[in-house]
Amino acid sequence: MKKIIALGMVAFGALFATSCLNDDGGGTNFSYVYLPAEKVETDTILPLGQVSKFDVYYTVKNVNEKFYQFNEMSRRGDTIEIAIVGQKFDNPTTDTTSSLITKKEVLTFRPDRSGKFVFKVWGGKDEANNDEFVIHDLEIPER
């Protein structure tokens, strides 16, 4: 009798642990890609201790790519290399043409010292498969 009750409890638990819904995330598969920068602009450079903002323009190939985050790749002295990380969705039901779309995101920077900084934002690969960068020089004044 104990075995029958235990078997019934397992079957009852399995009934509530399964689902008939098809919610396995279909259509939300994506991979991370680097998006090439076109240009970097800034209106006002704020003094040491304050946050300066940059407009970073980049290119996506179609509506299946979107911005995810900025990634600081390296910092050597006054040179900071940054990449734009995007998500490329594997969804064949949307536009898969190779049209280029330019978009803009705001990059913020709070310097820990005054002086010259060089921002190198990854801009893609050249014909020889070498990395190209959009370079933006910046002078942070004292307070």
Contacts in CASP RR format, 6 or more apart in sequence:
PFRMAT RR
TARGET T0000
AUTHOR 0000-0000-0000
METHOD contacts of the structure
MODEL  1
MKKIIALGMVAFGALFATSCLNDDGGGTNFSYVYLPAEKVETDTILPLGQ
VSKFDVYYTVKNVNEKFYQFNEMSRRGDTIEIAIVGQKFDNPTTDTTSSL
ITKKEVLTFRPDRSGKFVFKVWGGKDEANNDEFVIHDLEIPER
27 89 0 8 1.000
27 90 0 8 1.000
27 91 0 8 1.000
28 89 0 8 1.000
28 91 0 8 1.000
29 89 0 8 1.000
29 90 0 8 1.000
29 91 0 8 1.000
30 87 0 8 1.000
30 88 0 8 1.000
30 89 0 8 1.000
30 90 0 8 1.000
31 87 0 8 1.000
31 88 0 8 1.000
31 90 0 8 1.000
32 68 0 8 1.000
32 85 0 8 1.000
32 86 0 8 1.000
32 87 0 8 1.000
32 88 0 8 1.000
33 65 0 8 1.000
33 85 0 8 1.000
33 86 0 8 1.000
33 87 0 8 1.000
33 88 0 8 1.000
34 83 0 8 1.000
34 84 0 8 1.000
34 85 0 8 1.000
34 86 0 8 1.000
34 122 0 8 1.000
34 124 0 8 1.000
35 58 0 8 1.000
35 59 0 8 1.000
35 60 0 8 1.000
35 65 0 8 1.000
35 67 0 8 1.000
35 84 0 8 1.000
35 85 0 8 1.000
35 86 0 8 1.000
36 58 0 8 1.000
36 59 0 8 1.000
36 84 0 8 1.000
36 122 0 8 1.000
36 123 0 8 1.000
36 124 0 8 1.000
37 56 0 8 1.000
37 57 0 8 1.000
37 58 0 8 1.000
37 84 0 8 1.000
37 121 0 8 1.000
37 122 0 8 1.000
37 123 0 8 1.000
37 124 0 8 1.000
37 133 0 8 1.000
37 134 0 8 1.000
38 57 0 8 1.000
38 58 0 8 1.000
38 59 0 8 1.000
38 102 0 8 1.000
38 123 0 8 1.000
38 134 0 8 1.000
39 56 0 8 1.000
39 57 0 8 1.000
39 134 0 8 1.000
40 54 0 8 1.000
40 55 0 8 1.000
40 56 0 8 1.000
40 57 0 8 1.000
40 107 0 8 1.000
40 119 0 8 1.000
40 121 0 8 1.000
40 134 0 8 1.000
40 136 0 8 1.000
41 54 0 8 1.000
41 55 0 8 1.000
41 57 0 8 1.000
42 52 0 8 1.000
42 53 0 8 1.000
42 54 0 8 1.000
42 55 0 8 1.000
42 136 0 8 1.000
42 138 0 8 1.000
44 52 0 8 1.000
45 52 0 8 1.000
45 138 0 8 1.000
45 139 0 8 1.000
45 140 0 8 1.000
45 141 0 8 1.000
46 52 0 8 1.000
47 114 0 8 1.000
47 140 0 8 1.000
47 141 0 8 1.000
47 142 0 8 1.000
47 143 0 8 1.000
48 111 0 8 1.000
48 113 0 8 1.000
48 114 0 8 1.000
48 140 0 8 1.000
48 141 0 8 1.000
48 142 0 8 1.000
48 143 0 8 1.000
49 110 0 8 1.000
49 111 0 8 1.000
49 143 0 8 1.000
50 110 0 8 1.000
51 108 0 8 1.000
51 109 0 8 1.000
51 110 0 8 1.000
52 108 0 8 1.000
52 109 0 8 1.000
52 110 0 8 1.000
52 111 0 8 1.000
52 138 0 8 1.000
52 140 0 8 1.000
53 106 0 8 1.000
53 107 0 8 1.000
53 108 0 8 1.000
53 109 0 8 1.000
54 106 0 8 1.000
54 107 0 8 1.000
54 108 0 8 1.000
54 109 0 8 1.000
54 119 0 8 1.000
54 136 0 8 1.000
55 104 0 8 1.000
55 105 0 8 1.000
55 106 0 8 1.000
56 70 0 8 1.000
56 84 0 8 1.000
56 104 0 8 1.000
56 105 0 8 1.000
56 106 0 8 1.000
56 107 0 8 1.000
56 121 0 8 1.000
57 102 0 8 1.000
57 103 0 8 1.000
57 104 0 8 1.000
58 67 0 8 1.000
58 84 0 8 1.000
58 102 0 8 1.000
58 103 0 8 1.000
58 104 0 8 1.000
58 105 0 8 1.000
59 100 0 8 1.000
59 101 0 8 1.000
59 102 0 8 1.000
59 103 0 8 1.000
60 66 0 8 1.000
60 100 0 8 1.000
60 101 0 8 1.000
60 103 0 8 1.000
61 98 0 8 1.000
61 99 0 8 1.000
61 100 0 8 1.000
61 101 0 8 1.000
62 94 0 8 1.000
62 95 0 8 1.000
62 96 0 8 1.000
62 97 0 8 1.000
62 98 0 8 1.000
62 99 0 8 1.000
62 101 0 8 1.000
63 94 0 8 1.000
63 95 0 8 1.000
63 101 0 8 1.000
64 88 0 8 1.000
64 89 0 8 1.000
64 90 0 8 1.000
64 91 0 8 1.000
64 94 0 8 1.000
64 95 0 8 1.000
64 96 0 8 1.000
65 86 0 8 1.000
65 87 0 8 1.000
65 88 0 8 1.000
65 89 0 8 1.000
66 86 0 8 1.000
66 87 0 8 1.000
66 89 0 8 1.000
67 84 0 8 1.000
67 86 0 8 1.000
67 103 0 8 1.000
67 105 0 8 1.000
68 85 0 8 1.000
68 86 0 8 1.000
68 87 0 8 1.000
69 85 0 8 1.000
69 86 0 8 1.000
70 82 0 8 1.000
70 83 0 8 1.000
70 84 0 8 1.000
70 85 0 8 1.000
70 105 0 8 1.000
70 107 0 8 1.000
71 82 0 8 1.000
71 83 0 8 1.000
71 84 0 8 1.000
71 85 0 8 1.000
72 80 0 8 1.000
72 81 0 8 1.000
72 82 0 8 1.000
73 81 0 8 1.000
73 82 0 8 1.000
73 83 0 8 1.000
73 122 0 8 1.000
74 80 0 8 1.000
74 81 0 8 1.000
75 81 0 8 1.000
78 115 0 8 1.000
78 116 0 8 1.000
78 117 0 8 1.000
78 118 0 8 1.000
79 117 0 8 1.000
79 118 0 8 1.000
79 120 0 8 1.000
80 117 0 8 1.000
80 118 0 8 1.000
80 119 0 8 1.000
80 120 0 8 1.000
81 120 0 8 1.000
81 121 0 8 1.000
81 122 0 8 1.000
81 133 0 8 1.000
82 107 0 8 1.000
82 119 0 8 1.000
82 120 0 8 1.000
82 121 0 8 1.000
82 122 0 8 1.000
83 121 0 8 1.000
83 122 0 8 1.000
84 105 0 8 1.000
84 121 0 8 1.000
84 122 0 8 1.000
109 117 0 8 1.000
109 119 0 8 1.000
109 138 0 8 1.000
111 117 0 8 1.000
111 140 0 8 1.000
113 140 0 8 1.000
114 140 0 8 1.000
114 141 0 8 1.000
114 142 0 8 1.000
115 139 0 8 1.000
115 140 0 8 1.000
115 141 0 8 1.000
116 137 0 8 1.000
116 138 0 8 1.000
116 139 0 8 1.000
116 140 0 8 1.000
117 137 0 8 1.000
117 138 0 8 1.000
117 139 0 8 1.000
117 140 0 8 1.000
118 135 0 8 1.000
118 136 0 8 1.000
118 137 0 8 1.000
118 138 0 8 1.000
119 135 0 8 1.000
119 136 0 8 1.000
119 137 0 8 1.000
119 138 0 8 1.000
120 133 0 8 1.000
120 134 0 8 1.000
120 135 0 8 1.000
120 136 0 8 1.000
121 133 0 8 1.000
121 134 0 8 1.000
121 136 0 8 1.000
122 131 0 8 1.000
122 132 0 8 1.000
122 133 0 8 1.000
122 134 0 8 1.000
123 131 0 8 1.000
123 132 0 8 1.000
123 133 0 8 1.000
123 134 0 8 1.000
124 131 0 8 1.000
124 132 0 8 1.000
125 131 0 8 1.000
125 132 0 8 1.000
126 132 0 8 1.000
END
